[in-house]
Amino acid sequence: MESLVKIILLDDHPLVMEGLKTRLEEEPNFSVQATFTDPLVLLEQIHLYEPDVVVMDVSMPKLDGFELASILKGKYGSSLKLIMLSGYGYDEFYRKAYELGVNAYLSKQATYPQIINAIRQSISGHVLMLERLFNKSPVEPLTPAEQRVLALVARELTNKDIARELAVSQRTVEYHITSIIQKLEVKTRIGAVAKGYELGILGPMQM
């Protein structure tokens, strides 16, 4: 007989969480010990339940999922498995989750079988992350000028506004943007901004 897997759920959408709880408890050796909508309350009470797995949303009020994961991993280490559910598919977020020791990072559109598989895989000591994160060809680095231009593009400034901000010609700005798009191997300004966040060029993505 398989040993009992004790699970805690954290999501600020109670209906979503209750649906997941109902489905998880249909699994013969799964037991949802508690559900939380507030990460700070979870931190106060988690010791009461001694869970094996925490399934958490990434975007939470008061404390985001990455901050919470850092605290939990610092306190419990590998004995506590963490499954993150996120609406953000940026490579940067997958990489950050991996570096924090999260066992699986799934889309919020993940099916119940996918979440159940992630829980079982994590209990077995496996990590579910994007394989392509660890098989990437290096991107040609942006120059300091290109990084400044990309940061202003991320602020949704027009070429004209960027030229005024940097005290350069609009033609120079256009040249930099063309170079940025080529180096990041994307097709549009929006794609360049997304890739900039994925690669950490623009700092952490604001949630």
LUMZA-922046 format. One record per residue (C-alpha): y, z, x; residue in three letters. Coordinates in nm, 4 decimals, always signed. Layout:
# LUMZA-922046
node v->Y&w->Z&u->X&rest->ALA
...
This chain:
# LUMZA-922046
node v->+0.0000&w->+0.0000&u->+0.0000&rest->MET
node v->+0.3446&w->-0.0941&u->+0.1326&rest->GLU
node v->+0.5795&w->+0.1940&u->+0.2070&rest->SER
node v->+0.8772&w->+0.2516&u->-0.0210&rest->LEU
node v->+1.1995&w->+0.0741&u->+0.0787&rest->VAL
node v->+1.5004&w->+0.2862&u->-0.0178&rest->LYS
node v->+1.8091&w->+0.0766&u->-0.0930&rest->ILE
node v->+2.1775&w->+0.1449&u->-0.1580&rest->ILE
node v->+2.4057&w->-0.1171&u->-0.3149&rest->LEU
node v->+2.7799&w->-0.1462&u->-0.2575&rest->LEU
node v->+2.9963&w->-0.3891&u->-0.4572&rest->ASP
node v->+3.3263&w->-0.3496&u->-0.6383&rest->ASP
node v->+3.1936&w->-0.5704&u->-0.9210&rest->HIS
node v->+2.9688&w->-0.3317&u->-1.1212&rest->PRO
node v->+2.8139&w->-0.6018&u->-1.3418&rest->LEU
node v->+2.7066&w->-0.8067&u->-1.0412&rest->VAL
node v->+2.5650&w->-0.4969&u->-0.8761&rest->MET
node v->+2.3759&w->-0.3839&u->-1.1855&rest->GLU
node v->+2.2153&w->-0.7271&u->-1.2166&rest->GLY
node v->+2.0996&w->-0.7092&u->-0.8550&rest->LEU
node v->+1.9772&w->-0.3528&u->-0.8999&rest->LYS
node v->+1.7664&w->-0.4514&u->-1.2010&rest->THR
node v->+1.6068&w->-0.7393&u->-1.0120&rest->ARG
node v->+1.5395&w->-0.5384&u->-0.6948&rest->LEU
node v->+1.3681&w->-0.2624&u->-0.8892&rest->GLU
node v->+1.1192&w->-0.5175&u->-1.0207&rest->GLU
node v->+0.9821&w->-0.5356&u->-0.6670&rest->GLU
node v->+0.6835&w->-0.2953&u->-0.6408&rest->PRO
node v->+0.7961&w->-0.1071&u->-0.3287&rest->ASN
node v->+1.1757&w->-0.1256&u->-0.3708&rest->PHE
node v->+1.3764&w->+0.1707&u->-0.4956&rest->SER
node v->+1.7525&w->+0.1481&u->-0.5485&rest->VAL
node v->+1.8604&w->+0.5025&u->-0.4669&rest->GLN
node v->+2.2282&w->+0.4653&u->-0.5602&rest->ALA
node v->+2.5052&w->+0.2160&u->-0.6296&rest->THR
node v->+2.8660&w->+0.2455&u->-0.5149&rest->PHE
node v->+3.1878&w->+0.0596&u->-0.5877&rest->THR
node v->+3.3922&w->+0.2478&u->-0.3261&rest->ASP
node v->+3.2937&w->+0.2315&u->+0.0445&rest->PRO
node v->+3.4632&w->+0.5647&u->+0.1196&rest->LEU
node v->+3.2496&w->+0.7402&u->-0.1420&rest->VAL
node v->+2.9413&w->+0.5743&u->+0.0061&rest->LEU
node v->+3.0306&w->+0.7174&u->+0.3482&rest->LEU
node v->+3.0675&w->+1.0638&u->+0.1975&rest->GLU
node v->+2.7359&w->+1.0537&u->+0.0127&rest->GLN
node v->+2.4995&w->+0.8279&u->+0.2060&rest->ILE
node v->+2.3384&w->+1.1259&u->+0.3804&rest->HIS
node v->+2.2106&w->+1.2431&u->+0.0423&rest->LEU
node v->+1.9869&w->+0.9371&u->+0.0062&rest->TYR
node v->+1.8659&w->+0.8473&u->+0.3578&rest->GLU
node v->+1.8375&w->+0.4764&u->+0.2713&rest->PRO
node v->+1.6485&w->+0.2168&u->+0.4709&rest->ASP
node v->+1.8822&w->-0.0660&u->+0.3667&rest->VAL
node v->+2.2413&w->-0.1024&u->+0.2487&rest->VAL
node v->+2.3270&w->-0.4254&u->+0.0673&rest->VAL
node v->+2.7055&w->-0.4588&u->+0.0725&rest->MET
node v->+2.9859&w->-0.6901&u->-0.0271&rest->ASP
node v->+3.2149&w->-0.7871&u->+0.2630&rest->VAL
node v->+3.5445&w->-0.7894&u->+0.0699&rest->SER
node v->+3.5997&w->-0.4325&u->-0.0435&rest->MET
node v->+3.9096&w->-0.2275&u->-0.1237&rest->PRO
node v->+4.0125&w->+0.0499&u->+0.1176&rest->LYS
node v->+3.7579&w->-0.0460&u->+0.3849&rest->LEU
node v->+3.6223&w->-0.3952&u->+0.4472&rest->ASP
node v->+3.2565&w->-0.4637&u->+0.5107&rest->GLY
node v->+3.2952&w->-0.5126&u->+0.8853&rest->PHE
node v->+3.4709&w->-0.1784&u->+0.9308&rest->GLU
node v->+3.2048&w->-0.0102&u->+0.7192&rest->LEU
node v->+2.9235&w->-0.1807&u->+0.9122&rest->ALA
node v->+3.0724&w->-0.0601&u->+1.2400&rest->SER
node v->+3.0837&w->+0.2988&u->+1.1135&rest->ILE
node v->+2.7308&w->+0.2902&u->+0.9702&rest->LEU
node v->+2.5776&w->+0.1278&u->+1.2770&rest->LYS
node v->+2.7606&w->+0.3755&u->+1.4998&rest->GLY
node v->+2.6097&w->+0.6621&u->+1.3038&rest->LYS
node v->+2.2606&w->+0.5371&u->+1.2176&rest->TYR
node v->+2.1933&w->+0.2557&u->+1.4642&rest->GLY
node v->+1.8952&w->+0.0298&u->+1.4035&rest->SER
node v->+1.7312&w->+0.2786&u->+1.1661&rest->SER
node v->+1.9652&w->+0.1574&u->+0.8894&rest->LEU
node v->+1.9405&w->-0.2104&u->+0.7983&rest->LYS
node v->+2.2548&w->-0.3828&u->+0.6707&rest->LEU
node v->+2.2638&w->-0.6904&u->+0.4453&rest->ILE
node v->+2.6093&w->-0.8437&u->+0.3912&rest->MET
node v->+2.6978&w->-1.0615&u->+0.0926&rest->LEU
node v->+3.0126&w->-1.2664&u->+0.1381&rest->SER
node v->+3.2145&w->-1.5406&u->-0.0220&rest->GLY
node v->+3.3306&w->-1.6438&u->+0.3270&rest->TYR
node v->+3.1226&w->-1.8924&u->+0.5221&rest->GLY
node v->+3.3293&w->-1.8951&u->+0.8399&rest->TYR
node v->+3.1275&w->-1.8978&u->+1.1614&rest->ASP
node v->+3.3576&w->-1.6236&u->+1.2890&rest->GLU
node v->+3.2321&w->-1.3896&u->+1.0175&rest->PHE
node v->+2.8644&w->-1.4645&u->+1.0903&rest->TYR
node v->+2.9282&w->-1.4029&u->+1.4585&rest->ARG
node v->+3.1142&w->-1.0777&u->+1.3925&rest->LYS
node v->+2.8343&w->-0.9535&u->+1.1663&rest->ALA
node v->+2.5778&w->-1.0368&u->+1.4340&rest->TYR
node v->+2.7758&w->-0.8550&u->+1.7028&rest->GLU
node v->+2.7960&w->-0.5454&u->+1.4803&rest->LEU
node v->+2.4183&w->-0.5410&u->+1.4401&rest->GLY
node v->+2.4073&w->-0.6576&u->+1.0782&rest->VAL
node v->+2.0591&w->-0.7790&u->+0.9868&rest->ASN
node v->+2.1545&w->-1.0557&u->+0.7451&rest->ALA
node v->+2.4753&w->-1.2262&u->+0.6353&rest->TYR
node v->+2.4276&w->-1.4139&u->+0.3073&rest->LEU
node v->+2.6507&w->-1.6112&u->+0.0728&rest->SER
node v->+2.7429&w->-1.4374&u->-0.2505&rest->LYS
node v->+2.5757&w->-1.7369&u->-0.4139&rest->GLN
node v->+2.2434&w->-1.6339&u->-0.2585&rest->ALA
node v->+1.9583&w->-1.6151&u->-0.5082&rest->THR
node v->+1.7698&w->-1.2943&u->-0.5814&rest->TYR
node v->+1.4618&w->-1.4224&u->-0.3892&rest->PRO
node v->+1.6839&w->-1.4914&u->-0.0871&rest->GLN
node v->+1.8272&w->-1.1384&u->-0.0980&rest->ILE
node v->+1.4809&w->-0.9891&u->-0.1427&rest->ILE
node v->+1.3540&w->-1.1921&u->+0.1538&rest->ASN
node v->+1.6500&w->-1.0735&u->+0.3648&rest->ALA
node v->+1.5677&w->-0.7116&u->+0.2820&rest->ILE
node v->+1.2003&w->-0.7561&u->+0.3703&rest->ARG
node v->+1.2841&w->-0.9448&u->+0.6904&rest->GLN
node v->+1.5312&w->-0.6759&u->+0.7964&rest->SER
node v->+1.2745&w->-0.4016&u->+0.7401&rest->ILE
node v->+1.0428&w->-0.5996&u->+0.9695&rest->SER
node v->+1.3151&w->-0.5978&u->+1.2352&rest->GLY
node v->+1.4298&w->-0.9560&u->+1.1964&rest->HIS
node v->+1.7873&w->-1.0860&u->+1.1911&rest->VAL
node v->+1.8929&w->-1.3667&u->+0.9555&rest->LEU
node v->+2.1977&w->-1.5510&u->+1.0888&rest->MET
node v->+2.3084&w->-1.9125&u->+1.1262&rest->LEU
node v->+2.1004&w->-2.0695&u->+1.4008&rest->GLU
node v->+2.3784&w->-2.3159&u->+1.4834&rest->ARG
node v->+2.5991&w->-2.0293&u->+1.6017&rest->LEU
node v->+2.3830&w->-1.9933&u->+1.9075&rest->PHE
node v->+2.3370&w->-2.3630&u->+1.9806&rest->ASN
node v->+2.6949&w->-2.4871&u->+1.9900&rest->LYS
node v->+2.8400&w->-2.7281&u->+2.2368&rest->SER
node v->+3.1605&w->-2.5825&u->+2.3809&rest->PRO
node v->+3.4869&w->-2.6968&u->+2.2257&rest->VAL
node v->+3.7544&w->-2.8272&u->+2.4607&rest->GLU
node v->+4.0128&w->-2.5456&u->+2.4872&rest->PRO
node v->+4.3550&w->-2.5848&u->+2.3312&rest->LEU
node v->+4.6613&w->-2.5640&u->+2.5513&rest->THR
node v->+4.9065&w->-2.2766&u->+2.4890&rest->PRO
node v->+5.1420&w->-2.5248&u->+2.3180&rest->ALA
node v->+4.8611&w->-2.6474&u->+2.0928&rest->GLU
node v->+4.7669&w->-2.2898&u->+2.0052&rest->GLN
node v->+5.1262&w->-2.2193&u->+1.9007&rest->ARG
node v->+5.1327&w->-2.5338&u->+1.6886&rest->VAL
node v->+4.8006&w->-2.4464&u->+1.5240&rest->LEU
node v->+4.9263&w->-2.0959&u->+1.4424&rest->ALA
node v->+5.2283&w->-2.2480&u->+1.2675&rest->LEU
node v->+5.0081&w->-2.4969&u->+1.0827&rest->VAL
node v->+4.8068&w->-2.1974&u->+0.9619&rest->ALA
node v->+5.1307&w->-2.0573&u->+0.8192&rest->ARG
node v->+5.1573&w->-2.3814&u->+0.6185&rest->GLU
node v->+5.4721&w->-2.5029&u->+0.7960&rest->LEU
node v->+5.5496&w->-2.8750&u->+0.7829&rest->THR
node v->+5.5761&w->-3.0832&u->+1.1003&rest->ASN
node v->+5.9533&w->-3.0749&u->+1.0623&rest->LYS
node v->+5.9558&w->-2.6953&u->+1.0337&rest->ASP
node v->+5.7216&w->-2.6597&u->+1.3318&rest->ILE
node v->+5.9478&w->-2.8839&u->+1.5411&rest->ALA
node v->+6.2473&w->-2.6685&u->+1.4495&rest->ARG
node v->+6.0568&w->-2.3460&u->+1.5222&rest->GLU
node v->+5.9435&w->-2.4627&u->+1.8674&rest->LEU
node v->+6.2609&w->-2.6570&u->+1.9502&rest->ALA
node v->+6.0708&w->-2.9790&u->+2.0149&rest->VAL
node v->+6.0743&w->-3.3219&u->+1.8543&rest->SER
node v->+5.8735&w->-3.3956&u->+1.5428&rest->GLN
node v->+5.6912&w->-3.6660&u->+1.7397&rest->ARG
node v->+5.5767&w->-3.4014&u->+1.9899&rest->THR
node v->+5.4415&w->-3.1895&u->+1.7053&rest->VAL
node v->+5.2507&w->-3.4890&u->+1.5682&rest->GLU
node v->+5.1048&w->-3.5522&u->+1.9136&rest->TYR
node v->+4.9888&w->-3.1889&u->+1.9417&rest->HIS
node v->+4.8309&w->-3.1926&u->+1.5954&rest->ILE
node v->+4.6415&w->-3.5131&u->+1.6732&rest->THR
node v->+4.5137&w->-3.3564&u->+1.9954&rest->SER
node v->+4.4141&w->-3.0338&u->+1.8131&rest->ILE
node v->+4.2186&w->-3.2261&u->+1.5495&rest->ILE
node v->+4.0349&w->-3.4250&u->+1.8164&rest->GLN
node v->+3.9527&w->-3.1217&u->+2.0307&rest->LYS
node v->+3.8269&w->-2.9144&u->+1.7369&rest->LEU
node v->+3.6252&w->-3.2104&u->+1.6080&rest->GLU
node v->+3.7673&w->-3.1919&u->+1.2558&rest->VAL
node v->+3.9374&w->-3.4479&u->+1.0327&rest->LYS
node v->+4.2353&w->-3.2689&u->+0.8779&rest->THR
node v->+4.4967&w->-3.0000&u->+0.9393&rest->ARG
node v->+4.3143&w->-2.7719&u->+0.6963&rest->ILE
node v->+3.9908&w->-2.8305&u->+0.8866&rest->GLY
node v->+4.1690&w->-2.7433&u->+1.2117&rest->ALA
node v->+4.2918&w->-2.4145&u->+1.0678&rest->VAL
node v->+3.9442&w->-2.3251&u->+0.9380&rest->ALA
node v->+3.7904&w->-2.4094&u->+1.2773&rest->LYS
node v->+4.0636&w->-2.2085&u->+1.4487&rest->GLY
node v->+3.9582&w->-1.9005&u->+1.2539&rest->TYR
node v->+3.5883&w->-1.9680&u->+1.3144&rest->GLU
node v->+3.6438&w->-1.9860&u->+1.6906&rest->LEU
node v->+3.8783&w->-1.6869&u->+1.7015&rest->GLY
node v->+4.1738&w->-1.8961&u->+1.8195&rest->ILE
node v->+4.3845&w->-1.7720&u->+1.5290&rest->LEU
node v->+4.2611&w->-1.4148&u->+1.5358&rest->GLY
node v->+4.0706&w->-1.2500&u->+1.2485&rest->PRO
node v->+4.0646&w->-1.4221&u->+0.9104&rest->MET
node v->+4.2638&w->-1.2214&u->+0.6578&rest->GLN
node v->+4.0574&w->-1.1331&u->+0.3505&rest->MET
